[in-house]
Amino acid sequence: MSKFKYTPENEAKFQEQIKRYPNSNSMMLPALWLVQEQEGWVSPDAMIFVADKLNKTPIEIYEFATFYTMFNLKPIGTYHIELCKTLSCMVMGSRDLKKFIKDTIGIGPGETSEDGLFHFSEVECLGACGGAPMFALNGEYHENQSIDSLKKVIEECRDASKSSK
């Protein structure tokens, strides 16, 4: 039995969504996405919870979650930087932004900063090629980025973190 539970709000969302998916295989993605929205990552305990809800085995949920790169399988930082690595962004300078993140925050793709503030991922196309290079910060798109604009975003995150303590 899992210790993880959806919040009442997410349980209601789950119950609404499951009506749309008669096959539990189709419900795995929305169920795991609700977990990640709630916790910031998908823990082994949450996978057991989802398996129980969908009448699946935990290994089926694990296999599904590890197939998709959008699921975080370990805790991540407060601020999740997802840098697009596809052609449009690369041609327009995403490699420079990647190097700046490494030099400034000290992390590469798939890593979380020691202070737990930042997590960095390289992702496939985020669908904003006209705004290349771009990244998403906690799901919010930042288009037409430069080293200066990225530096400002990082500083704002650090300042917000200091003021919330």
N, CA and C atoms as an extended XYZ file, in Angstrom:
495
Properties=species:S:1:pos:R:3:atomname:S:1:resname:S:1:resid:I:1 pbc="F F F"
N         0.846       -1.190        0.000 N   MET     1
C         0.000        0.000        0.000 CA  MET     1
C         0.884        1.244        0.000 C   MET     1
N         0.518        2.199       -0.761 N   SER     2
C         1.294        3.419       -0.929 CA  SER     2
C         0.931        4.456        0.136 C   SER     2
N         1.921        5.223        0.553 N   LYS     3
C         1.672        6.338        1.469 CA  LYS     3
C         1.254        7.584        0.693 C   LYS     3
N         1.609        7.630       -0.582 N   PHE     4
C         1.244        8.766       -1.422 CA  PHE     4
C        -0.262        8.783       -1.655 C   PHE     4
N        -0.816        9.969       -1.667 N   LYS     5
C        -2.227       10.170       -2.008 CA  LYS     5
C        -2.330       11.470       -2.802 C   LYS     5
N        -3.272       11.509       -3.724 N   TYR     6
C        -3.578       12.774       -4.390 CA  TYR     6
C        -4.194       13.733       -3.378 C   TYR     6
N        -3.991       15.019       -3.597 N   THR     7
C        -4.750       16.010       -2.843 CA  THR     7
C        -6.218       15.843       -3.238 C   THR     7
N        -7.149       16.321       -2.430 N   PRO     8
C        -8.561       16.222       -2.828 CA  PRO     8
C        -8.821       16.842       -4.214 C   PRO     8
N        -8.153       17.945       -4.504 N   GLU     9
C        -8.313       18.593       -5.816 CA  GLU     9
C        -7.817       17.679       -6.941 C   GLU     9
N        -6.649       17.075       -6.756 N   ASN    10
C        -6.120       16.188       -7.792 CA  ASN    10
C        -6.911       14.887       -7.897 C   ASN    10
N        -7.448       14.414       -6.791 N   GLU    11
C        -8.311       13.225       -6.845 CA  GLU    11
C        -9.550       13.523       -7.686 C   GLU    11
N       -10.096       14.717       -7.518 N   ALA    12
C       -11.259       15.111       -8.325 CA  ALA    12
C       -10.881       15.192       -9.805 C   ALA    12
N        -9.704       15.743      -10.094 N   LYS    13
C        -9.234       15.799      -11.487 CA  LYS    13
C        -9.056       14.386      -12.049 C   LYS    13
N        -8.483       13.498      -11.241 N   PHE    14
C        -8.297       12.110      -11.670 CA  PHE    14
C        -9.643       11.476      -12.007 C   PHE    14
N       -10.613       11.645      -11.122 N   GLN    15
C       -11.933       11.040      -11.330 CA  GLN    15
C       -12.609       11.600      -12.585 C   GLN    15
N       -12.396       12.864      -12.855 N   GLU    16
C       -12.960       13.472      -14.063 CA  GLU    16
C       -12.260       12.940      -15.314 C   GLU    16
N       -10.939       12.839      -15.261 N   GLN    17
C       -10.184       12.383      -16.431 CA  GLN    17
C       -10.414       10.911      -16.739 C   GLN    17
N       -10.559       10.100      -15.720 N   ILE    18
C       -10.697        8.659      -15.962 CA  ILE    18
C       -11.989        8.344      -16.729 C   ILE    18
N       -12.963        9.242      -16.646 N   LYS    19
C       -14.197        9.063      -17.424 CA  LYS    19
C       -13.919        9.136      -18.929 C   LYS    19
N       -12.876        9.874      -19.295 N   ARG    20
C       -12.536       10.059      -20.711 CA  ARG    20
C       -11.693        8.921      -21.278 C   ARG    20
N       -11.115        8.122      -20.400 N   TYR    21
C       -10.189        7.075      -20.833 CA  TYR    21
C       -10.702        5.707      -20.391 C   TYR    21
N       -11.425        5.008      -21.257 N   PRO    22
C       -11.969        3.707      -20.855 CA  PRO    22
C       -10.885        2.654      -20.636 C   PRO    22
N        -9.723        2.826      -21.254 N   ASN    23
C        -8.613        1.889      -21.115 CA  ASN    23
C        -7.601        2.475      -20.130 C   ASN    23
N        -7.237        1.725      -19.109 N   SER    24
C        -6.328        2.265      -18.088 CA  SER    24
C        -4.947        2.582      -18.654 C   SER    24
N        -4.559        1.953      -19.773 N   ASN    25
C        -3.281        2.311      -20.395 CA  ASN    25
C        -3.272        3.776      -20.809 C   ASN    25
N        -4.393        4.256      -21.280 N   SER    26
C        -4.504        5.643      -21.724 CA  SER    26
C        -4.489        6.626      -20.562 C   SER    26
N        -4.767        6.153      -19.375 N   MET    27
C        -4.844        7.019      -18.199 CA  MET    27
C        -3.505        7.140      -17.481 C   MET    27
N        -2.511        6.342      -17.871 N   MET    28
C        -1.232        6.388      -17.156 CA  MET    28
C        -0.578        7.761      -17.233 C   MET    28
N        -0.554        8.359      -18.413 N   LEU    29
C         0.100        9.656      -18.555 CA  LEU    29
C        -0.593       10.729      -17.713 C   LEU    29
N        -1.913       10.918      -17.831 N   PRO    30
C        -2.546       11.937      -16.986 CA  PRO    30
C        -2.398       11.663      -15.489 C   PRO    30
N        -2.443       10.398      -15.095 N   ALA    31
C        -2.324       10.062      -13.669 CA  ALA    31
C        -0.941       10.418      -13.140 C   ALA    31
N         0.091       10.102      -13.913 N   LEU    32
C         1.455       10.442      -13.494 CA  LEU    32
C         1.688       11.948      -13.545 C   LEU    32
N         1.088       12.608      -14.521 N   TRP    33
C         1.254       14.058      -14.618 CA  TRP    33
C         0.656       14.747      -13.390 C   TRP    33
N        -0.477       14.258      -12.909 N   LEU    34
C        -1.063       14.815      -11.687 CA  LEU    34
C        -0.113       14.643      -10.503 C   LEU    34
N         0.540       13.481      -10.433 N   VAL    35
C         1.523       13.243       -9.369 CA  VAL    35
C         2.627       14.287       -9.455 C   VAL    35
N         3.176       14.456      -10.659 N   GLN    36
C         4.299       15.383      -10.805 CA  GLN    36
C         3.888       16.822      -10.532 C   GLN    36
N         2.707       17.213      -10.955 N   GLU    37
C         2.227       18.561      -10.640 CA  GLU    37
C         2.112       18.762       -9.134 C   GLU    37
N         1.712       17.727       -8.433 N   GLN    38
C         1.524       17.810       -6.984 CA  GLN    38
C         2.851       17.800       -6.232 C   GLN    38
N         3.765       16.925       -6.607 N   GLU    39
C         4.991       16.700       -5.838 CA  GLU    39
C         6.259       17.267       -6.477 C   GLU    39
N         6.197       17.575       -7.766 N   GLY    40
C         7.386       18.040       -8.468 CA  GLY    40
C         8.205       16.910       -9.073 C   GLY    40
N         7.856       15.689       -8.708 N   TRP    41
C         8.536       14.510       -9.246 CA  TRP    41
C         7.647       13.300       -9.024 C   TRP    41
N         8.031       12.170       -9.635 N   VAL    42
C         7.252       10.939       -9.508 CA  VAL    42
C         8.079        9.943       -8.702 C   VAL    42
N         7.732        9.784       -7.449 N   SER    43
C         8.467        8.892       -6.549 CA  SER    43
C         8.045        7.441       -6.769 C   SER    43
N         8.877        6.496       -6.330 N   PRO    44
C         8.464        5.089       -6.401 CA  PRO    44
C         7.143        4.840       -5.659 C   PRO    44
N         6.956        5.505       -4.534 N   ASP    45
C         5.717        5.348       -3.772 CA  ASP    45
C         4.507        5.840       -4.572 C   ASP    45
N         4.689        6.960       -5.284 N   ALA    46
C         3.599        7.480       -6.111 CA  ALA    46
C         3.299        6.541       -7.279 C   ALA    46
N         4.332        5.873       -7.799 N   MET    47
C         4.110        4.898       -8.878 CA  MET    47
C         3.253        3.735       -8.383 C   MET    47
N         3.491        3.307       -7.162 N   ILE    48
C         2.677        2.237       -6.568 CA  ILE    48
C         1.225        2.707       -6.433 C   ILE    48
N         1.053        3.944       -5.992 N   PHE    49
C        -0.277        4.536       -5.861 CA  PHE    49
C        -1.014        4.524       -7.202 C   PHE    49
N        -0.329        4.996       -8.254 N   VAL    50
C        -0.942        5.040       -9.586 CA  VAL    50
C        -1.246        3.623      -10.076 C   VAL    50
N        -0.326        2.701       -9.825 N   ALA    51
C        -0.553        1.304      -10.222 CA  ALA    51
C        -1.820        0.760       -9.567 C   ALA    51
N        -1.978        1.022       -8.279 N   ASP    52
C        -3.178        0.561       -7.564 CA  ASP    52
C        -4.449        1.181       -8.151 C   ASP    52
N        -4.387        2.485       -8.442 N   LYS    53
C        -5.575        3.178       -8.964 CA  LYS    53
C        -5.970        2.675      -10.348 C   LYS    53
N        -4.975        2.264      -11.138 N   LEU    54
C        -5.247        1.858      -12.518 CA  LEU    54
C        -5.255        0.345      -12.711 C   LEU    54
N        -5.155       -0.380      -11.600 N   ASN    55
C        -5.129       -1.842      -11.655 CA  ASN    55
C        -3.987       -2.338      -12.551 C   ASN    55
N        -2.822       -1.751      -12.342 N   LYS    56
C        -1.601       -2.101      -13.068 CA  LYS    56
C        -0.573       -2.588      -12.065 C   LYS    56
N         0.504       -3.162      -12.561 N   THR    57
C         1.613       -3.515      -11.680 CA  THR    57
C         2.529       -2.304      -11.562 C   THR    57
N         3.239       -2.177      -10.450 N   PRO    58
C         4.174       -1.058      -10.320 CA  PRO    58
C         5.219       -1.025      -11.444 C   PRO    58
N         5.661       -2.198      -11.922 N   ILE    59
C         6.670       -2.198      -12.983 CA  ILE    59
C         6.102       -1.635      -14.283 C   ILE    59
N         4.820       -1.831      -14.543 N   GLU    60
C         4.208       -1.240      -15.743 CA  GLU    60
C         4.233        0.285      -15.659 C   GLU    60
N         3.955        0.804      -14.485 N   ILE    61
C         3.977        2.256      -14.298 CA  ILE    61
C         5.410        2.765      -14.384 C   ILE    61
N         6.345        2.045      -13.780 N   TYR    62
C         7.758        2.434      -13.838 CA  TYR    62
C         8.252        2.466      -15.283 C   TYR    62
N         7.942        1.426      -16.046 N   GLU    63
C         8.371        1.377      -17.447 CA  GLU    63
C         7.809        2.558      -18.228 C   GLU    63
N         6.561        2.885      -17.978 N   PHE    64
C         5.916        4.006      -18.660 CA  PHE    64
C         6.587        5.322      -18.261 C   PHE    64
N         6.785        5.517      -16.968 N   ALA    65
C         7.367        6.772      -16.472 CA  ALA    65
C         8.800        6.966      -16.956 C   ALA    65
N         9.556        5.885      -17.054 N   THR    66
C        10.950        6.019      -17.493 CA  THR    66
C        11.063        6.183      -19.004 C   THR    66
N        10.033        5.837      -19.741 N   PHE    67
C        10.048        6.020      -21.194 CA  PHE    67
C         9.966        7.498      -21.555 C   PHE    67
N         9.157        8.254      -20.833 N   TYR    68
C         8.932        9.662      -21.139 CA  TYR    68
C         9.904       10.551      -20.370 C   TYR    68
N        10.607       11.416      -21.100 N   THR    69
C        11.595       12.289      -20.459 CA  THR    69
C        10.949       13.422      -19.668 C   THR    69
N         9.665       13.634      -19.824 N   MET    70
C         9.007       14.738      -19.121 CA  MET    70
C         8.759       14.443      -17.643 C   MET    70
N         8.919       13.182      -17.248 N   PHE    71
C         8.705       12.846      -15.846 CA  PHE    71
C        10.017       12.906      -15.082 C   PHE    71
N         9.996       13.607      -13.951 N   ASN    72
C        11.158       13.685      -13.066 CA  ASN    72
C        11.088       12.506      -12.109 C   ASN    72
N        12.115       11.686      -12.126 N   LEU    73
C        12.116       10.479      -11.297 CA  LEU    73
C        12.945       10.644      -10.035 C   LEU    73
N        13.357       11.876       -9.773 N   LYS    74
C        14.009       12.218       -8.514 CA  LYS    74
C        13.659       13.671       -8.227 C   LYS    74
N        13.762       14.088       -6.971 N   PRO    75
C        13.433       15.478       -6.652 CA  PRO    75
C        14.304       16.439       -7.459 C   PRO    75
N        13.709       17.542       -7.858 N   ILE    76
C        14.448       18.538       -8.627 CA  ILE    76
C        14.439       19.863       -7.877 C   ILE    76
N        15.181       20.821       -8.406 N   GLY    77
C        15.281       22.126       -7.770 CA  GLY    77
C        13.977       22.912       -7.831 C   GLY    77
N        13.959       23.991       -7.081 N   THR    78
C        12.800       24.876       -7.045 CA  THR    78
C        12.496       25.435       -8.429 C   THR    78
N        13.555       25.791       -9.154 N   TYR    79
C        13.413       26.348      -10.497 CA  TYR    79
C        13.938       25.345      -11.516 C   TYR    79
N        13.065       24.916      -12.395 N   HIS    80
C        13.419       23.926      -13.413 CA  HIS    80
C        13.608       24.643      -14.746 C   HIS    80
N        14.854       24.678      -15.201 N   ILE    81
C        15.187       25.283      -16.492 CA  ILE    81
C        15.196       24.174      -17.536 C   ILE    81
N        14.314       24.291      -18.522 N   GLU    82
C        14.264       23.336      -19.625 CA  GLU    82
C        14.698       24.068      -20.892 C   GLU    82
N        15.911       23.777      -21.336 N   LEU    83
C        16.491       24.453      -22.491 CA  LEU    83
C        16.267       23.618      -23.745 C   LEU    83
N        15.689       24.236      -24.758 N   CYS    84
C        15.457       23.551      -26.025 CA  CYS    84
C        16.795       23.286      -26.701 C   CYS    84
N        16.955       22.043      -27.203 N   LYS    85
C        18.220       21.668      -27.835 CA  LYS    85
C        18.062       21.327      -29.316 C   LYS    85
N        16.925       21.642      -29.892 N   THR    86
C        16.731       21.279      -31.285 CA  THR    86
C        17.280       22.353      -32.219 C   THR    86
N        17.212       22.087      -33.508 N   LEU    87
C        17.945       22.845      -34.514 CA  LEU    87
C        17.752       24.356      -34.440 C   LEU    87
N        16.518       24.827      -34.418 N   SER    88
C        16.287       26.276      -34.418 CA  SER    88
C        16.972       26.948      -33.244 C   SER    88
N        16.807       26.379      -32.070 N   CYS    89
C        17.417       26.977      -30.878 CA  CYS    89
C        18.934       26.846      -30.907 C   CYS    89
N        19.430       25.720      -31.381 N   MET    90
C        20.873       25.520      -31.441 CA  MET    90
C        21.519       26.534      -32.387 C   MET    90
N        20.925       26.719      -33.565 N   VAL    91
C        21.454       27.675      -34.540 CA  VAL    91
C        21.429       29.089      -33.967 C   VAL    91
N        20.431       29.381      -33.148 N   MET    92
C        20.269       30.730      -32.604 CA  MET    92
C        20.991       30.950      -31.274 C   MET    92
N        21.698       29.926      -30.754 N   GLY    93
C        22.541       30.180      -29.591 CA  GLY    93
C        22.267       29.394      -28.329 C   GLY    93
N        21.495       28.333      -28.388 N   SER    94
C        21.206       27.596      -27.152 CA  SER    94
C        22.463       26.965      -26.548 C   SER    94
N        23.456       26.649      -27.378 N   ARG    95
C        24.701       26.089      -26.819 CA  ARG    95
C        25.394       27.098      -25.905 C   ARG    95
N        25.334       28.376      -26.273 N   ASP    96
C        25.918       29.418      -25.419 CA  ASP    96
C        25.158       29.510      -24.096 C   ASP    96
N        23.839       29.373      -24.159 N   LEU    97
C        23.036       29.403      -22.932 CA  LEU    97
C        23.357       28.202      -22.049 C   LEU    97
N        23.536       27.042      -22.661 N   LYS    98
C        23.895       25.830      -21.917 CA  LYS    98
C        25.227       26.028      -21.198 C   LYS    98
N        26.209       26.571      -21.903 N   LYS    99
C        27.523       26.823      -21.296 CA  LYS    99
C        27.392       27.837      -20.160 C   LYS    99
N        26.568       28.862      -20.350 N   PHE   100
C        26.371       29.867      -19.312 CA  PHE   100
C        25.759       29.247      -18.059 C   PHE   100
N        24.794       28.359      -18.239 N   ILE   101
C        24.187       27.672      -17.091 CA  ILE   101
C        25.246       26.862      -16.353 C   ILE   101
N        26.072       26.143      -17.098 N   LYS   102
C        27.139       25.334      -16.485 CA  LYS   102
C        28.111       26.233      -15.725 C   LYS   102
N        28.520       27.332      -16.353 N   ASP   103
C        29.498       28.236      -15.736 CA  ASP   103
C        28.919       29.016      -14.562 C   ASP   103
N        27.651       29.378      -14.626 N   THR   104
C        27.034       30.240      -13.611 CA  THR   104
C        26.447       29.462      -12.438 C   THR   104
N        25.720       28.406      -12.753 N   ILE   105
C        25.044       27.631      -11.707 CA  ILE   105
C        25.861       26.406      -11.320 C   ILE   105
N        26.696       25.949      -12.245 N   GLY   106
C        27.554       24.799      -11.965 CA  GLY   106
C        26.898       23.456      -12.199 C   GLY   106
N        25.875       23.440      -13.050 N   ILE   107
C        25.186       22.174      -13.326 CA  ILE   107
C        25.057       21.951      -14.826 C   ILE   107
N        25.037       20.677      -15.187 N   GLY   108
C        24.785       20.281      -16.563 CA  GLY   108
C        23.405       19.671      -16.670 C   GLY   108
N        23.050       19.222      -17.860 N   PRO   109
C        21.737       18.608      -18.059 CA  PRO   109
C        21.499       17.431      -17.113 C   PRO   109
N        20.314       17.420      -16.517 N   GLY   110
C        19.944       16.348      -15.597 CA  GLY   110
C        20.432       16.548      -14.176 C   GLY   110
N        21.026       17.696      -13.901 N   GLU   111
C        21.594       17.941      -12.565 CA  GLU   111
C        20.817       19.021      -11.817 C   GLU   111
N        20.915       18.954      -10.504 N   THR   112
C        20.317       19.941       -9.610 CA  THR   112
C        21.439       20.626       -8.852 C   THR   112
N        21.333       21.939       -8.692 N   SER   113
C        22.367       22.685       -7.975 CA  SER   113
C        22.451       22.221       -6.525 C   SER   113
N        23.624       22.380       -5.936 N   GLU   114
C        23.844       21.925       -4.555 CA  GLU   114
C        22.875       22.562       -3.572 C   GLU   114
N        22.499       23.810       -3.835 N   ASP   115
C        21.571       24.497       -2.930 CA  ASP   115
C        20.108       24.107       -3.172 C   ASP   115
N        19.869       23.257       -4.182 N   GLY   116
C        18.512       22.806       -4.476 CA  GLY   116
C        17.652       23.841       -5.176 C   GLY   116
N        18.269       24.936       -5.592 N   LEU   117
C        17.494       26.011       -6.198 CA  LEU   117
C        17.163       25.746       -7.671 C   LEU   117
N        18.134       25.206       -8.424 N   PHE   118
C        17.951       25.024       -9.865 CA  PHE   118
C        18.108       23.571      -10.281 C   PHE   118
N        17.324       23.192      -11.262 N   HIS   119
C        17.490       21.912      -11.958 CA  HIS   119
C        17.513       22.247      -13.441 C   HIS   119
N        18.410       21.609      -14.180 N   PHE   120
C        18.587       21.913      -15.599 CA  PHE   120
C        18.329       20.681      -16.446 C   PHE   120
N        17.491       20.847      -17.451 N   SER   121
C        17.216       19.777      -18.414 CA  SER   121
C        17.356       20.330      -19.822 C   SER   121
N        17.896       19.501      -20.695 N   GLU   122
C        17.834       19.802      -22.120 CA  GLU   122
C        16.661       19.011      -22.664 C   GLU   122
N        15.827       19.649      -23.458 N   VAL   123
C        14.623       18.995      -23.955 CA  VAL   123
C        14.510       19.155      -25.463 C   VAL   123
N        13.718       18.270      -26.035 N   GLU   124
C        13.416       18.399      -27.458 CA  GLU   124
C        12.492       19.595      -27.640 C   GLU   124
N        12.187       19.893      -28.836 N   CYS   125
C        11.443       21.086      -29.231 CA  CYS   125
C        10.284       21.407      -28.281 C   CYS   125
N        10.247       22.644      -27.841 N   LEU   126
C         9.155       23.118      -26.991 CA  LEU   126
C         8.088       23.839      -27.816 C   LEU   126
N         8.248       23.813      -29.135 N   GLY   127
C         7.217       24.351      -30.021 CA  GLY   127
C         7.191       25.860      -30.124 C   GLY   127
N         8.321       26.506      -29.881 N   ALA   128
C         8.387       27.964      -29.989 CA  ALA   128
C         9.589       28.352      -30.849 C   ALA   128
N         9.719       27.695      -31.989 N   CYS   129
C        10.892       27.879      -32.849 CA  CYS   129
C        11.056       29.323      -33.313 C   CYS   129
N         9.976       30.046      -33.465 N   GLY   130
C        10.056       31.445      -33.869 CA  GLY   130
C        10.669       32.329      -32.802 C   GLY   130
N        10.769       31.831      -31.576 N   GLY   131
C        11.346       32.584      -30.469 CA  GLY   131
C        12.680       32.026      -30.028 C   GLY   131
N        13.376       31.361      -30.926 N   ALA   132
C        14.653       30.716      -30.588 CA  ALA   132
C        15.752       31.753      -30.365 C   ALA   132
N        16.684       31.458      -29.437 N   PRO   133
C        16.684       30.322      -28.527 CA  PRO   133
C        15.743       30.581      -27.353 C   PRO   133
N        15.222       29.513      -26.826 N   MET   134
C        14.254       29.666      -25.742 CA  MET   134
C        14.424       28.581      -24.698 C   MET   134
N        13.862       28.855      -23.526 N   PHE   135
C        13.803       27.860      -22.460 CA  PHE   135
C        12.497       28.060      -21.711 C   PHE   135
N        12.124       27.043      -20.975 N   ALA   136
C        10.973       27.150      -20.081 CA  ALA   136
C        11.510       27.138      -18.653 C   ALA   136
N        10.982       28.000      -17.831 N   LEU   137
C        11.323       28.033      -16.411 CA  LEU   137
C        10.050       27.695      -15.653 C   LEU   137
N        10.042       26.512      -15.022 N   ASN   138
C         8.836       26.016      -14.342 CA  ASN   138
C         7.616       26.095      -15.257 C   ASN   138
N         7.837       25.759      -16.530 N   GLY   139
C         6.750       25.707      -17.496 CA  GLY   139
C         6.435       27.015      -18.194 C   GLY   139
N         7.028       28.117      -17.751 N   GLU   140
C         6.781       29.419      -18.375 CA  GLU   140
C         7.839       29.672      -19.447 C   GLU   140
N         7.386       29.952      -20.665 N   TYR   141
C         8.305       30.133      -21.788 CA  TYR   141
C         9.031       31.477      -21.722 C   TYR   141
N        10.318       31.417      -22.042 N   HIS   142
C        11.170       32.601      -22.174 CA  HIS   142
C        11.801       32.512      -23.556 C   HIS   142
N        11.346       33.349      -24.470 N   GLU   143
C        11.783       33.274      -25.857 CA  GLU   143
C        12.788       34.371      -26.186 C   GLU   143
N        13.481       34.171      -27.323 N   ASN   144
C        14.477       35.131      -27.822 CA  ASN   144
C        15.495       35.476      -26.738 C   ASN   144
N        16.048       34.452      -26.131 N   GLN   145
C        16.934       34.641      -24.991 CA  GLN   145
C        18.384       34.880      -25.410 C   GLN   145
N        19.075       35.594      -24.549 N   SER   146
C        20.509       35.851      -24.698 CA  SER   146
C        21.153       35.525      -23.357 C   SER   146
N        22.458       35.568      -23.326 N   ILE   147
C        23.138       35.346      -22.047 CA  ILE   147
C        22.705       36.405      -21.039 C   ILE   147
N        22.589       37.653      -21.476 N   ASP   148
C        22.178       38.727      -20.560 CA  ASP   148
C        20.771       38.499      -20.003 C   ASP   148
N        19.841       38.090      -20.860 N   SER   149
C        18.473       37.878      -20.369 CA  SER   149
C        18.394       36.650      -19.464 C   SER   149
N        19.163       35.607      -19.788 N   LEU   150
C        19.207       34.419      -18.926 CA  LEU   150
C        19.821       34.769      -17.574 C   LEU   150
N        20.866       35.573      -17.601 N   LYS   151
C        21.510       36.009      -16.350 CA  LYS   151
C        20.495       36.740      -15.467 C   LYS   151
N        19.694       37.596      -16.079 N   LYS   152
C        18.678       38.346      -15.328 CA  LYS   152
C        17.649       37.394      -14.706 C   LYS   152
N        17.205       36.393      -15.470 N   VAL   153
C        16.227       35.425      -14.954 CA  VAL   153
C        16.812       34.660      -13.769 C   VAL   153
N        18.062       34.222      -13.892 N   ILE   154
C        18.724       33.490      -12.801 CA  ILE   154
C        18.833       34.369      -11.558 C   ILE   154
N        19.226       35.628      -11.744 N   GLU   155
C        19.332       36.560      -10.613 CA  GLU   155
C        17.971       36.779       -9.955 C   GLU   155
N        16.917       36.901      -10.755 N   GLU   156
C        15.567       37.078      -10.205 CA  GLU   156
C        15.148       35.864       -9.377 C   GLU   156
N        15.490       34.682       -9.845 N   CYS   157
C        15.171       33.460       -9.090 CA  CYS   157
C        15.917       33.448       -7.759 C   CYS   157
N        17.190       33.788       -7.806 N   ARG   158
C        17.986       33.821       -6.570 CA  ARG   158
C        17.447       34.863       -5.601 C   ARG   158
N        17.107       36.041       -6.115 N   ASP   159
C        16.553       37.095       -5.260 CA  ASP   159
C        15.221       36.665       -4.642 C   ASP   159
N        14.368       36.045       -5.437 N   ALA   160
C        13.072       35.582       -4.927 CA  ALA   160
C        13.267       34.533       -3.844 C   ALA   160
N        14.268       33.692       -4.020 N   SER   161
C        14.549       32.654       -3.023 CA  SER   161
C        15.028       33.269       -1.716 C   SER   161
N        15.879       34.287       -1.812 N   LYS   162
C        16.389       34.958       -0.609 CA  LYS   162
C        15.269       35.676        0.134 C   LYS   162
N        14.381       36.328       -0.614 N   SER   163
C        13.319       37.097        0.037 CA  SER   163
C        12.243       36.208        0.656 C   SER   163
N        12.161       34.952        0.207 N   SER   164
C        11.148       34.055        0.778 CA  SER   164
C        11.648       33.341        2.026 C   SER   164
N        12.908       33.533        2.380 N   LYS   165
C        13.464       32.861        3.568 CA  LYS   165
C        13.299       33.693        4.798 C   LYS   165
